[in-house]
Amino acid sequence: MEEEQLWKQALENLERLRATLQKEMNDWKEIQRRIDDLQLRATKDPKAAQDLAALATFLDESRINGDDVQGRMEQLQAMVKEMNLRAAQDRREIERYKQKVFGSRGVNEQVAPAPPRAEGTAKKPKKRMRRFA
């Protein structure tokens, strides 16, 4: 049960990271469009050329961080895949153990034994069957 909870949390984290990555990719498209605009202006304006050089430096640093995020995303996906495989293996081992313990009876046939009655408690009367003529 605890492993299942950890697995669900990992999937939620992975989905959040995927959404963040998608947002960042959309942001990169907007940044690329702005760079193209600045490059057009840089041919005419020296201040725009300086801004473009500063932006290029910033983007190079950001891309290094983006590569780190992509690597982490791939690591998380690999971890989730491994957790899925382990969970499936655990389920198979539990089924084998149940078969071993309960023998040839199927899992569906297992019935938990009724707890013993406390002394002095009355049994419930059986309901009468009404038959209509």
Phi and psi in degrees as a GROMACS rama.xvg file:
@    title "Ramachandran Plot"
@    xaxis  label "Phi"
@    yaxis  label "Psi"
@TYPE xy
-66.1631  -39.5948  GLU-2
-64.2069  -37.6702  GLU-3
-64.9191  -39.5905  GLU-4
-63.8269  -43.4927  GLN-5
-62.5414  -39.3098  LEU-6
-62.9841  -44.3058  TRP-7
-64.1219  -39.6936  LYS-8
-64.3203  -40.4263  GLN-9
-63.0479  -40.9183  ALA-10
-64.8436  -40.8317  LEU-11
-62.8201  -42.9132  GLU-12
-61.9202  -41.3457  ASN-13
-63.5865  -41.9806  LEU-14
-65.6562  -39.8472  GLU-15
-62.8093  -43.1461  ARG-16
-64.6239  -38.9361  LEU-17
-62.5761  -42.8428  ARG-18
-64.6457  -41.3175  ALA-19
-62.979  -43.2756  THR-20
-62.4858  -40.8857  LEU-21
-63.3688  -42.4231  GLN-22
-62.2989  -43.6451  LYS-23
-62.7549  -38.7017  GLU-24
-63.622  -40.5961  MET-25
-64.8445  -38.437  ASN-26
-63.3371  -39.4872  ASP-27
-62.3735  -37.975  TRP-28
-61.2989  -43.1591  LYS-29
-64.636  -41.5989  GLU-30
-62.8973  -41.5317  ILE-31
-62.9069  -38.5719  GLN-32
-63.1846  -42.1424  ARG-33
-65.0777  -37.5325  ARG-34
-62.0201  -43.4459  ILE-35
-59.6374  -42.1206  ASP-36
-62.757  -42.727  ASP-37
-65.1458  -36.2929  LEU-38
-63.9345  -37.6833  GLN-39
-64.6875  -42.848  LEU-40
-70.6036  -32.3912  ARG-41
-64.1875  -26.8112  ALA-42
-67.1831  -21.6321  THR-43
-110.901  -25.4958  LYS-44
-124.378  121.597  ASP-45
-66.0862  -32.3699  PRO-46
-64.9816  -39.5381  LYS-47
-64.5107  -34.3491  ALA-48
-65.1042  -39.1132  ALA-49
-65.9865  -43.397  GLN-50
-60.4894  -39.5008  ASP-51
-65.3021  -41.043  LEU-52
-64.7986  -41.2125  ALA-53
-65.2033  -41.1612  ALA-54
-65.9337  -39.4392  LEU-55
-62.8159  -41.3377  ALA-56
-62.7759  -45.592  THR-57
-61.2405  -42.6355  PHE-58
-66.5293  -37.4639  LEU-59
-61.1665  -42.5879  ASP-60
-65.3181  -40.7067  GLU-61
-67.3326  -36.8094  SER-62
-64.6389  -35.172  ARG-63
-61.0586  -44.2339  ILE-64
-65.0336  -37.2692  ASN-65
-63.2855  -38.1616  GLY-66
-64.1817  -36.9512  ASP-67
-62.0893  -42.4531  ASP-68
-63.7929  -43.2666  VAL-69
-61.571  -42.7673  GLN-70
-62.6305  -41.768  GLY-71
-64.2673  -39.187  ARG-72
-61.206  -44.3532  MET-73
-65.0334  -38.2604  GLU-74
-62.9667  -43.1998  GLN-75
-63.5915  -40.6663  LEU-76
-62.5571  -40.5876  GLN-77
-64.6761  -39.8795  ALA-78
-65.3805  -41.0998  MET-79
-64.4091  -41.1557  VAL-80
-61.7682  -43.5403  LYS-81
-64.3353  -39.9418  GLU-82
-64.0978  -38.8631  MET-83
-61.9063  -44.0327  ASN-84
-63.8373  -41.8814  LEU-85
-65.0599  -40.9189  ARG-86
-62.6979  -42.4407  ALA-87
-63.6913  -41.1317  ALA-88
-64.5908  -41.5327  GLN-89
-61.8756  -42.0629  ASP-90
-61.7252  -41.9571  ARG-91
-64.5508  -40.922  ARG-92
-64.9899  -38.8188  GLU-93
-64.3093  -42.6433  ILE-94
-62.1746  -43.3387  GLU-95
-61.7697  -41.5373  ARG-96
-64.657  -42.4777  TYR-97
-61.391  -42.9145  LYS-98
-62.5795  -39.5503  GLN-99
-67.0488  -44.8696  LYS-100
-72.2729  -45.2055  VAL-101
-93.0954  -1.40401  PHE-102
71.8338  -139.713  GLY-103
-77.3104  -13.2171  SER-104
-63.7631  142.134  ARG-105
-77.4082  165.257  GLY-106
-64.1716  -33.9153  VAL-107
-69.8467  -24.7401  ASN-108
-83.5512  -8.53818  GLU-109
-70.51  129.967  GLN-110
-127.265  130.832  VAL-111
-71.2094  137.4  ALA-112
-66.0805  146.163  PRO-113
-70.7689  140.491  ALA-114
-68.6982  148.878  PRO-115
-66.525  146.777  PRO-116
-77.166  144.218  ARG-117
-72.1462  151.659  ALA-118
-65.6428  140.508  GLU-119
86.1199  -0.528556  GLY-120
-91.5976  141.118  THR-121
-86.3899  147.851  ALA-122
-79.0742  149.855  LYS-123
-70.7171  138.117  LYS-124
-70.9539  146.251  PRO-125
-73.6716  145.145  LYS-126
-75.3394  141.957  LYS-127
-82.4363  141.684  ARG-128
-84.5749  125.779  MET-129
-93.6787  129.918  ARG-130
-113.592  128.597  ARG-131
-102.469  136.106  PHE-132
